[in-house]
Amino acid sequence: MGTSKRIVVIGAGMGGLAAAAFLAKRGEDVLVLEASSKPGGLASLLTVEQLTFDLGPYILLDRAGLEWGFDQLGENLAAHVQLVQLEDIYQVEYEDGPTVQIHRDLATTAAGFDRLGQGAGEQYIRFVERVYAIYTRLRPLLYTANPGPRALLRYRALDLAPFLLSSLSAILKQSALPHMITDALSIWTHIAGQEATEAPSLLAFVPALIHYNGAYVCRGGIGTIPIALEQVAKNAGAEFRYGAKVRKIHCAQGAVQAVETGDELIEVKGIVSNASPMSTYMHLLGQSPKRYVRKLQRLPLQSPGVAAYLAVQSSSDAHFLRFRLPKQGHCRLLIQPGVADPSRDGTARLLGPVSQEWAEQAGESGQQAYLDELIAEQWWRSDFAQARPVARRVAADLGREFSLFRDSMNPVMTRRLMLSGRISHKSRLVNGLYFAGSATDPGQWVSFAAISGILAARELLC
Ligand SMILES: Cc1cc2nc3c(=O)[nH]c(=O)nc-3n(C[C@H](O)[C@H](O)[C@H](O)COP(=O)(O)OP(=O)(O)OC[C@H]3O[C@@H](n4cnc5c(N)ncnc54)[C@H](O)[C@@H]3O)c2cc1C
């Protein structure tokens, strides 16, 4: 056993890194134990044949949230990463149908919508203005640990309860926009392998965020953000060990005592787990109450899908994000970061989002076969003079690489889960145990995971 008790952070994903940096900056003795070989988890960088790819994330839709996270660390985001604002943000192509384009500029986007339906542009502008006003009022809740009705009351937002209780599809229906437009606006639900009827109303904020706050990539990749956070934490004195998988959390009298890696038992005075709460309760703690475990097992999960990382020679009219909605089957996505970030010229990624249910039924061999099918399709090749896969990942690969619970990235953000509350930062079962990361409030973007790390660390210090 070690001689002094420290705070151990399990996992160096976005949530763990933000928590470690926050705690170290407040003078805590912090040790980060990360099972893989590098920081970032799903948001890490992948380098193959001297080409750098983002393993998972490709777009930042909440710059303000990420800035808040860095502010809380006493750091300026812009001093650490160079954000590049996107003008032509994404397009959704329907098989045998029109293409819907979303630009940074609201008027340009609305003008495009007018070509798809009479008056659609004006309807869209009204919709975006309405949801942005709601977003502005609800924004403080983003920085509140596990906000509930009391937080709504505190921020004088109780009148927004009906909005919060609605599904994304109900909110989009109120806009009266043609369905091909509402489908394009709810494309992020396709990415999560869910229906807009199950998705929370909060996803309606995305178009407003795009037009009012902008959408961004990072020069060099979104994976430069966790690298920056790791540096901030190290500069503040946090120690990092890679290749250090935590196998067990030891407790006594309902409180954490130590963590066990393959070869060490480390005494702790607190733990922030960036491993999924499901893995933490079911695998690391081992003796969690059955009722709670059953509740965790029922959470709807989100698969990270399948991806091919490509070395490409792009044509001049390439697009940053091309979503493709076939008549049947899953949505596809082609990502070309070089369109916005010349440092990543020559790279592209073909992403195949799938539902967790599909991923589990298909198994690893089915996932690999599906990725082969996507690579063989012709639609995405039109952007390239040449394209060659240099790496591939299916959900099962990512599950092994990042110790993911049932190879899933987190509980998917459904309306029901938002209402019942995501997993809280402070464990209700074990003293001294806290959770950071996408499974906790506020959710599953890179910025949200960073916010979650700060909120978890704050709770620990309370
Ligand atoms: C394909 C894909 C596309 C995405 N696109 C976007 C996007 O465009 N924009 C966006 O904002 N977000 C996007 N995301 C989501 C974003 O990447 C995640 O929400 C975020 O990175 C999750 O961070 P996290 O802190 O929850 O932890 P994770 O990334 O899951 O990291 C957890 C870390 O803990 C480690 N760990 C787990 N168990 C143990 C253990 N027992 N011992 C030691 N270490 C352990 C893991 O190795 C890992 O490093 C995407 C994700 C994927 C997969």
The ligand as an ORCA input file, in Angstrom:
! r2SCAN-3c Opt
* xyz 0 1
  C     -17.783      7.897    -33.389
  C     -17.961      9.006    -32.387
  C     -18.262     10.284    -32.828
  C     -18.433     11.319    -31.902
  N     -18.666     12.578    -32.371
  C     -18.695     13.610    -31.511
  C     -18.716     14.945    -32.006
  O     -18.704     15.173    -33.221
  N     -18.737     15.961    -31.101
  C     -18.708     15.734    -29.750
  O     -18.715     16.711    -28.987
  N     -18.658     14.486    -29.254
  C     -18.638     13.421    -30.097
  N     -18.528     12.147    -29.624
  C     -18.684     11.916    -28.179
  C     -17.409     12.179    -27.389
  O     -16.288     11.622    -28.005
  C     -17.597     11.576    -26.018
  O     -18.806     12.048    -25.439
  C     -16.485     11.922    -25.037
  O     -15.218     11.815    -25.643
  C     -16.619     10.952    -23.876
  O     -15.707     11.273    -22.872
  P     -15.760     10.550    -21.468
  O     -15.072     11.403    -20.498
  O     -17.145     10.143    -21.157
  O     -14.931      9.227    -21.549
  P     -14.311      8.157    -22.541
  O     -13.893      8.765    -23.809
  O     -15.168      6.933    -22.570
  O     -13.003      7.832    -21.713
  C     -12.975      7.015    -20.569
  C     -11.525      6.638    -20.302
  O     -11.471      5.784    -19.162
  C     -10.579      4.726    -19.423
  N     -10.977      3.595    -18.574
  C     -12.159      2.921    -18.591
  N     -12.160      1.952    -17.646
  C     -10.964      2.031    -17.014
  C     -10.357      1.299    -15.939
  N     -11.002      0.292    -15.343
  N      -9.113      1.657    -15.533
  C      -8.437      2.679    -16.129
  N      -8.959      3.378    -17.175
  C     -10.199      3.070    -17.602
  C     -10.748      4.451    -20.914
  O      -9.634      3.770    -21.446
  C     -10.906      5.863    -21.460
  O      -9.671      6.447    -21.798
  C     -18.330     11.081    -30.517
  C     -18.012      9.790    -30.066
  C     -17.818      8.761    -30.992
  C     -17.438      7.387    -30.507
*
